[in-house]
Amino acid sequence: MGIDIEAGGRVWKRPRVTKSDNPYVRLLVKLYRFLARRTDSKFNKVILKRLNMTRKSRPPISLQKVAHQMKEKNGKIACVVGTVTDDKRLYDVPKLTVCALRFTEKARASIVKAGGECLTFDKLALRSPLGKGTVLLRGPVKAREAEKYFGLAPGVPGSTTKQRVRSKGRKFEKARGKRKSRGYKV
């Protein structure tokens, strides 16, 4: 026998819990669950929530974005619950203190070479248990390739949605509506 669900579906009352097998992530969740419960700091609650997020919701952030956001914030720690990646376009890396779940090898090398430091969240908990002197950053969630296909149907006026095409050749959906020489171009 089924359950009659009203429009809008069921209300999910429990918070999301990580499905990661990584013991370090599990320990961090344990640590920040304790800090979120025992301190009045909103920072710790946010970190705990983000540690429990899906990988899709923890997108990587480039070193250039981190440097740009930290331009006027001297002496503060940039916190990213995700990966910090390197950016070849950033020639002069400023001195930064960055805390993240992980760093790519080149990003870590760039930060250390500039005289900055790379922290983990357990080190951050010792240094700043209430999150004072930190700046929370996150990567662009909607920058995934899959997101380009979501939205209004492709071809509809005002739509910027990418169409799913088998191949990128001349013969594949490149006729009417896609070229000026074939009637019109949207």
Secondary structure, 3 states (H helix, E strand, C coil): CCCCCCCCCCCCCCCCCCCCCCHHHHHHHHHHHHHHHHCCCHHHHHHHHHHCCCHHHCCCEEHHHHHHHCCCCCCCEEEEEEEEECCCCCCCCCCCEEEEEEECHHHHHHHHHCCCEEECHHHHHHHCCCCCCEEEECCCHHHCHHHHHCCCCCCCCCCCCCCCCCCCCCCCCCCCEECCCCCCEC
